[in-house]
Amino acid sequence: MSSFIELRDQVFVHYFAGQYQAALELIEMFEPVDRSQDEDLRFWRMCIQSRLGETDLALATFAEALDAEHWWSETILEDSDLDPLRERPEWMALLRRSADAEAQVPTSVTKPMVIPPSGPGTGERRALVVLHGAGSRAELEAEYWRAATRDGWTLVLPKSTQRLSAAGRYGWRDLERGKADVVEQLKESGWPPGCSVVLGGFSQGGGLAAHLVCAGTIEAQGLVVLSPTFGDWGVPAVADGRPVRSWILVGADEHPRIKVGVEELGETLQGSGWPMEIDRLEGVGHAFPSDFDGRLARALIWAGVSDLK
């Protein structure tokens, strides 16, 4: 396995297929190169051990992670993979240790990640603004969207200030705080005034992108989201204003609740007269498809700058 992204994709393929032992073996063979990778590996290991019924090992993995100065927020630890651990007496003590460590962390000032364009259209003012998923980070998900830079797009990835782990998992659970994070970081980095903008995102980041565009909080030319989730926010209503061309990707094997949300979003956008497409991905769950580069290019042509051929 040559990269952490490749490992992550393969682990998730095995996980969604219920092949937990195979996923665990991949995790055990990979050597992390930094604390963020080490943190992810420990969390995945704990979740899969729990799924396999190895609750003693899972609790030991949690304790060892805390000893190594990792922690996870209650939001992350609500993961259903960990349900078998909740009746164990050790669980509450470990949960308190994690919460105590989280409470010691100061609020940080955050700037967006910006990747300059290359290829056709370089020099034009057009940006693909991407919001990362819950429990993830901009630096990791940038690799999935980077192909857009080869078509002349500047890739701008705002970062949530809602920290969910010691080494850098973040989420957007507070909708208004998430909106403020995105707007402030785009303003400070000089986007989007004077340029064409497509707003994108995965999972909870896709849901936030939809809320920002539908409310008109960010003036966007297009919306491209993968498996948007809305949770307690609900599907956004569409404010009066210019229609935005919208492309929604969703796995055919996605969680039923997420697929229902996608269909509701599609109906809302169509009912408001927005040009809209839903790209249904066969054999894909809550993950990036293996052919995402090509699908993203087509979506940006359709939803973005019309002179891209």
C-alpha positions as CSV (number, residue, x, y, z in Angstrom):
1,M,0.0,0.0,0.0
2,S,1.8,3.1,-1.2
3,S,-0.3,5.9,0.3
4,F,-2.6,6.6,3.2
5,I,-5.4,7.5,0.8
6,E,-5.1,4.1,-0.9
7,L,-5.1,2.4,2.5
8,R,-8.2,4.4,3.5
9,D,-10.1,3.5,0.3
10,Q,-9.2,-0.2,0.6
11,V,-10.1,-0.4,4.3
12,F,-13.5,1.2,3.6
13,V,-14.1,-1.2,0.7
14,H,-13.6,-4.2,3.0
15,Y,-15.6,-2.5,5.8
16,F,-18.7,-1.8,3.7
17,A,-18.5,-5.4,2.4
18,G,-18.5,-6.7,6.0
19,Q,-15.0,-8.1,5.5
20,Y,-13.8,-6.8,8.9
21,Q,-10.9,-9.1,9.4
22,A,-9.4,-8.2,6.0
23,A,-9.8,-4.5,6.8
24,L,-8.0,-5.0,10.2
25,E,-5.1,-6.9,8.5
26,L,-4.6,-3.9,6.2
27,I,-4.5,-1.5,9.1
28,E,-2.0,-3.7,11.0
29,M,0.4,-3.7,8.1
30,F,0.5,0.0,7.5
31,E,3.1,2.2,9.2
32,P,1.8,5.7,9.9
33,V,4.1,8.6,9.0
34,D,2.5,11.2,11.3
35,R,0.1,11.6,14.3
36,S,-3.0,12.2,12.2
37,Q,-2.5,8.9,10.4
38,D,-1.7,7.1,13.7
39,E,-4.9,8.5,15.2
40,D,-7.0,7.3,12.3
41,L,-5.4,3.8,12.4
42,R,-6.1,3.5,16.1
43,F,-9.7,4.6,15.7
44,W,-10.4,2.3,12.8
45,R,-8.7,-0.6,14.7
46,M,-10.9,0.0,17.8
47,C,-14.1,0.2,15.6
48,I,-13.3,-3.0,13.7
49,Q,-12.2,-4.9,16.8
50,S,-15.6,-3.9,18.3
51,R,-17.4,-5.1,15.2
52,L,-15.6,-8.4,15.4
53,G,-16.8,-8.9,19.0
54,E,-13.2,-8.4,20.4
55,T,-14.4,-6.0,23.0
56,D,-11.4,-6.5,25.4
57,L,-9.0,-5.7,22.5
58,A,-11.1,-2.7,21.5
59,L,-11.1,-1.2,25.0
60,A,-7.3,-1.8,25.2
61,T,-6.8,0.0,21.9
62,F,-8.8,3.0,23.3
63,A,-6.7,3.0,26.5
64,E,-3.5,2.8,24.6
65,A,-4.6,5.7,22.3
66,L,-5.3,7.9,25.3
67,D,-1.9,7.0,26.8
68,A,-0.4,8.2,23.5
69,E,-2.2,11.5,24.0
70,H,-4.9,10.9,21.4
71,W,-8.5,11.7,22.2
72,W,-11.9,11.8,20.3
73,S,-14.9,14.0,21.0
74,E,-18.2,12.5,22.1
75,T,-19.5,13.1,18.5
76,I,-16.9,10.7,17.1
77,L,-17.3,8.2,19.9
78,E,-21.1,8.0,19.1
79,D,-20.1,5.8,16.2
80,S,-22.4,2.8,16.1
81,D,-19.3,0.5,15.6
82,L,-18.6,1.1,19.3
83,D,-22.0,0.2,20.6
84,P,-20.8,-3.2,21.9
85,L,-18.4,-1.4,24.2
86,R,-21.0,0.9,25.9
87,E,-22.2,-1.7,28.4
88,R,-18.7,-2.4,29.6
89,P,-17.7,-0.7,32.9
90,E,-14.4,0.4,31.5
91,W,-16.1,2.4,28.7
92,M,-17.3,5.3,30.9
93,A,-13.9,5.8,32.5
94,L,-12.2,5.9,29.0
95,L,-14.9,8.3,27.8
96,R,-14.2,10.7,30.7
97,R,-10.5,10.5,30.0
98,S,-11.1,11.5,26.4
99,A,-13.4,14.3,27.4
100,D,-10.9,15.7,29.9
101,A,-8.2,15.7,27.3
102,E,-10.5,17.5,24.8
103,A,-11.3,20.2,27.4
104,Q,-7.6,21.2,27.6
105,V,-7.4,22.1,23.9
106,P,-7.6,25.9,23.1
107,T,-9.6,27.2,20.1
108,S,-7.3,27.6,17.1
109,V,-7.3,30.2,14.3
110,T,-7.9,28.4,11.0
111,K,-7.0,29.3,7.4
112,P,-8.3,27.5,4.3
113,M,-6.1,25.2,2.3
114,V,-5.5,26.5,-1.2
115,I,-4.1,24.5,-4.1
116,P,-3.3,26.5,-7.3
117,P,-4.5,25.5,-10.8
118,S,-2.6,24.0,-13.7
119,G,-3.6,23.0,-17.2
120,P,-6.2,24.7,-19.4
121,G,-7.8,27.8,-18.0
122,T,-4.9,28.5,-15.5
123,G,-4.9,32.2,-14.7
124,E,-8.7,32.5,-14.9
125,R,-10.6,33.4,-11.7
126,R,-12.5,30.2,-11.0
127,A,-12.5,28.3,-7.7
128,L,-13.8,24.9,-6.6
129,V,-14.5,25.4,-2.9
130,V,-14.7,22.0,-1.1
131,L,-16.0,21.3,2.4
132,H,-14.6,18.1,4.0
133,G,-16.8,15.5,5.6
134,A,-17.4,15.0,9.4
135,G,-14.6,13.4,11.2
136,S,-12.2,14.2,8.4
137,R,-9.9,17.1,7.4
138,A,-9.2,19.3,4.4
139,E,-5.6,17.9,3.9
140,L,-7.0,14.3,3.5
141,E,-10.0,15.0,1.3
142,A,-8.0,17.4,-1.0
143,E,-6.5,14.4,-2.7
144,Y,-9.9,13.3,-4.0
145,W,-10.7,16.7,-5.5
146,R,-7.2,17.7,-6.7
147,A,-7.9,16.5,-10.3
148,A,-9.9,19.7,-10.8
149,T,-6.7,21.8,-10.7
150,R,-5.6,20.1,-13.9
151,D,-8.6,21.8,-15.6
152,G,-7.6,25.3,-14.3
153,W,-9.6,25.3,-11.1
154,T,-8.1,26.7,-7.9
155,L,-9.0,24.3,-5.1
156,V,-10.0,26.1,-1.9
157,L,-10.7,24.0,1.2
158,P,-12.1,25.8,4.2
159,K,-11.4,24.1,7.5
160,S,-13.9,23.6,10.3
161,T,-13.0,25.0,13.8
162,Q,-15.1,22.3,15.4
163,R,-12.3,20.0,16.4
164,L,-13.2,16.3,17.0
165,S,-9.9,14.7,17.9
166,A,-6.4,15.3,19.1
167,A,-4.5,15.2,15.8
168,G,-7.0,16.8,13.6
169,R,-10.4,15.4,12.8
170,Y,-13.0,18.1,12.4
171,G,-16.8,18.4,11.7
172,W,-19.5,20.9,11.0
173,R,-22.1,19.7,13.6
174,D,-23.1,23.3,14.6
175,L,-24.6,24.6,11.3
176,E,-24.3,28.3,12.0
177,R,-20.8,28.0,13.3
178,G,-19.9,26.0,10.2
179,K,-21.4,28.7,7.9
180,A,-19.4,31.4,9.7
181,D,-16.2,29.4,9.4
182,V,-16.6,29.0,5.6
183,V,-17.6,32.6,5.0
184,E,-14.9,34.1,7.1
185,Q,-12.1,32.0,5.6
186,L,-13.2,32.6,2.0
187,K,-13.3,36.4,2.8
188,E,-9.8,36.3,4.3
189,S,-8.4,34.3,1.4
190,G,-9.9,36.6,-1.3
191,W,-12.6,34.2,-2.6
192,P,-15.1,34.4,-4.2
193,P,-15.3,38.2,-5.3
194,G,-14.5,38.6,-9.0
195,C,-14.4,34.9,-9.9
196,S,-16.6,31.9,-10.8
197,V,-17.2,29.6,-7.8
198,V,-18.5,26.0,-7.6
199,L,-19.2,24.9,-4.1
200,G,-18.6,21.2,-3.3
201,G,-18.3,18.7,-0.5
202,F,-18.6,15.2,0.8
203,S,-21.0,13.9,3.4
204,Q,-21.6,16.5,6.1
205,G,-19.5,18.9,4.1
206,G,-21.8,18.4,1.2
207,G,-24.8,19.1,3.3
208,L,-23.2,22.3,4.5
209,A,-22.4,23.3,1.0
210,A,-26.0,22.8,0.0
211,H,-27.2,24.9,2.8
212,L,-24.8,27.8,2.0
213,V,-25.8,27.8,-1.7
214,C,-29.5,27.3,-1.2
215,A,-29.6,30.2,1.3
216,G,-27.6,32.4,-1.0
217,T,-25.0,32.9,1.7
218,I,-22.3,32.2,-0.9
219,E,-22.9,33.3,-4.5
220,A,-22.0,30.2,-6.5
221,Q,-22.3,29.3,-10.1
222,G,-22.6,25.6,-9.4
223,L,-23.0,23.0,-6.6
224,V,-21.3,19.6,-6.8
225,V,-21.8,17.3,-3.7
226,L,-21.2,13.7,-2.9
227,S,-23.5,11.9,-0.5
228,P,-24.6,15.0,1.3
229,T,-25.9,14.5,4.8
230,F,-28.1,16.8,6.8
231,G,-28.7,15.2,10.2
232,D,-30.6,17.6,12.5
233,W,-30.3,20.5,10.1
234,G,-32.8,19.0,7.6
235,V,-32.8,19.5,3.8
236,P,-32.3,23.2,3.0
237,A,-35.0,25.5,1.6
238,V,-34.2,27.5,-1.4
239,A,-34.1,31.3,-1.0
240,D,-35.2,33.7,-3.8
241,G,-32.4,34.3,-6.2
242,R,-30.6,33.1,-9.3
243,P,-30.9,29.3,-9.9
244,V,-27.6,27.4,-9.4
245,R,-26.7,24.4,-11.5
246,S,-26.4,21.5,-9.1
247,W,-24.9,18.0,-9.5
248,I,-25.4,15.4,-6.7
249,L,-23.5,12.1,-6.6
250,V,-24.8,9.3,-4.4
251,G,-23.9,5.7,-4.0
252,A,-26.5,3.1,-4.9
253,D,-25.4,1.2,-1.7
254,E,-25.5,4.4,0.4
255,H,-27.4,4.4,3.8
256,P,-31.2,4.6,3.1
257,R,-31.5,7.7,5.2
258,I,-28.9,9.5,3.1
259,K,-30.5,8.4,-0.1
260,V,-33.8,9.8,1.1
261,G,-32.1,13.1,1.9
262,V,-30.6,13.3,-1.6
263,E,-34.0,12.7,-3.2
264,E,-35.6,15.3,-1.0
265,L,-32.9,17.8,-2.0
266,G,-33.4,17.0,-5.7
267,E,-37.1,17.5,-5.4
268,T,-36.5,20.8,-3.6
269,L,-34.1,22.1,-6.2
270,Q,-36.2,21.0,-9.1
271,G,-39.3,22.6,-7.5
272,S,-37.4,25.8,-7.3
273,G,-36.5,25.7,-11.0
274,W,-32.8,24.8,-10.5
275,P,-31.1,22.7,-13.2
276,M,-30.2,19.5,-11.3
277,E,-28.8,16.1,-11.9
278,I,-28.4,13.1,-9.6
279,D,-25.5,10.8,-10.5
280,R,-26.3,7.4,-8.9
281,L,-23.1,5.3,-8.4
282,E,-23.5,1.5,-8.7
283,G,-21.6,-0.5,-6.1
284,V,-20.7,2.5,-4.0
285,G,-21.6,3.2,-0.4
286,H,-20.6,6.2,1.7
287,A,-17.3,6.7,0.0
288,F,-15.6,8.3,-3.0
289,P,-16.0,6.2,-6.2
290,S,-12.9,4.9,-7.9
291,D,-13.7,6.9,-11.0
292,F,-14.3,10.1,-9.1
293,D,-11.8,12.1,-11.2
294,G,-13.8,11.6,-14.4
295,R,-17.2,12.1,-12.7
296,L,-15.9,15.4,-11.1
297,A,-14.7,16.7,-14.5
298,R,-18.1,16.0,-16.1
299,A,-19.9,17.6,-13.1
300,L,-17.8,20.8,-13.3
301,I,-18.3,21.1,-17.0
302,W,-22.1,20.8,-16.5
303,A,-22.4,22.9,-13.3
304,G,-19.4,25.2,-13.6
305,V,-17.7,27.1,-16.4
306,S,-19.3,26.6,-19.7
307,D,-16.2,27.1,-21.8
308,L,-14.6,23.9,-20.5
309,K,-14.8,21.3,-23.2
